[in-house]
Amino acid sequence: MKTLNRRHFLTGTSALLAAPAILRATRAHAQTPTIKVGHVSPRTGPLAGFAEADDYILQAITQRFGAGIDNNGRAWQIEVISKDSQSNPNRAAEVASELILSDEVDIIVAASTPDTVNPVSDQAEINEVPCITTDCPWQPYFFGRGGNPAQGFASTYHFFWGLEDVIGAFLAMWDGSGVAKKVGGLFPNDADGNAWGDPQRGLPTPLAAAGYDLVDPGHYQPMTDDFSNYINAFKEAGCEIVTGNMIPPDFGTFWSQAAQQGFNPKIVTIGKALLFPSVIQGLGDRGIGLSSEVWWSPSHPFSSSLTGASAGDLAGGYTQATGRPWTQPIGFKHALFEVVADVIGRAEDLEDSEAIIAAIAATNMNTIVGPVNWANGPVPNVTKTPLVAGQWQREGDGIDLKIVANATAPNIPTTGELMLLA
């Protein structure tokens, strides 16, 4: 019997409690039973760049799942129900609740920053629904949700890199540049920014240990319209590097005001905002030479467990189908459904949510973003994927994100060398 008691108890009526029992019986005796997978991502709002490839990936996954997935000699149909978080944590929690309580999904997946991943995971944990997430550094996912390393979570699992990896990738890129080790920090007052700027778990302590002086004037409010105080502080301190974690509109405001106020750092390495070609294109010539972390690229030496396609094949297919450049979330969105398919195929009893959770916990597979194995830690419910650093450079008539530092993951080849900003 499928263990849905708690989620239906939360709806508050005995009439609703009776209905799922009928549904379970119908599904259990249907010729082709169905597993419902809920999916939450920021289709609209300031985080929409993370979901740019959603339509492409979901269409391909729907086609791939069309014949069903075999579990214990029986084919199960997969129905994916996708909802937009609108880049709002409250909305993410709301649609996750809808997927769990109204759509009655069996598994829920989510991606794209703590603003999406954390509220969805919290709803899944409360309602005891199997949950798989990605595209969020593991510290804001785990500690941002009050995680206890001695205990972990019951039903929510996450794969991505951590702040220690992004720090290592950034340092590997900066160390050979020859620029002054004065770094200006831009951290918003949100889950991501507070994690990146945290004195213990974030950038300050490791940068200091590596000989860098981080100038942090304080965490700013997202969507601020004036970075003058930050720019003045960086100029006075002689900062030649700027780093942090920002949404694209905030970085656009900062970078425009930096030019107006004569602040010209030699390296600008910003997480989140500089991941997407659409953002760099929008900055024009001022976008060339900016740098960021690289979670996934066509050069990554991994292939899909679902289709056999290489990272290059997946990126090229996206460009051919859409006319747009590849973007990093393509790989991780595809990998989410690789893990889902693997779990559905291995679960001992797809009518039992606890069996699905057990199958997630036992995952040990290779995906298009690298190995996924929750036995490896670094904390319960979390496993890490590799990370390198890259810089946006001209490529013919366009731009490309070149991998310029790979000391943190030598199996991922470099495709260019770091160039200082003019």
CORSULUR-V10195 format. One line per field, one symbol per residue. ss: DSSP state (A for helix, B for strand, O for the rest). burial: b if it has 16 or more other C-alpha atoms within 10 Angstrom, else e. A space follows every 50 residues. Layout:
BEGIN
ss: ???
burial: ???
END
This chain:
BEGIN
ss: OOOOAAAAAOOOOAAAAAAAAAAAAAAAAOOOOBBBBBBBBOOOOOOAAA AOOAAAAAAAAAAAAAAOBBBOOBBBBBBBBBBBOOOOAAAAAAAAAAAA AOOOOOBBBBBOOAAAAAAAAAAAAAAOOBBBBBOOOAAAAAAAAOOOOO OOOOOBBBBOOOAAAAAAAAAAAAOOOOOOOBBBBBBBOOAAAAAAOOOO OOAAAAAAAOOOBBBOOOOBOOOOOOOAAAAAAAAAAOOOBBBBBBOAAA AAAAAAAAAAOOOOOOBBBBBBOOOOAAAAAAAAAAAOOOBBBBOOOOOO OOBOOOOOOBAAAAAAAAAAAAOOOOOOAAAAAAAAAAAAAAAAAAOOOO OOAAAAAAAAAOOBBBBOOBBBBAAAOOOOOBBOOOOBBBBBBBBOOBBB BBBBBOOOOOOOOOOOOOOOOO
burial: ebebeebbeeeeeeeebeebeeebeeebeeeebbbbbbbbbbbbebbbbb bbbbeebbeebeeebeebbebeeebbbbbbebbbbbbbbebbbbbbbbbb beebbbbbbbbbbbbbbbbbbbbbbebbbbbbbbbbbbbbbbeebebeee ebbbbbbbbbbbbbbbbbbbbbbbeeeeeebbbbbbbbebbbbbbbbeee bbbbbbbeeeebbbbbbebbeeeeeebeebbbebbeebbbbbbbbbbbbb bbebbebbeeeebbbbbbbbbbbbbbbebbeeeeeebbbbbbbbbbbbbb bbbbbbeeebbbebbbebeeeeeebbbbbbbbbbbbbbbbbbbbbbbbbb bebbbbbbbbbebbebbbbbbbbbeeeebbbbbbbbbbbbbbbeeeeebb bbbbbbbbeeebbbeeebbeee
END
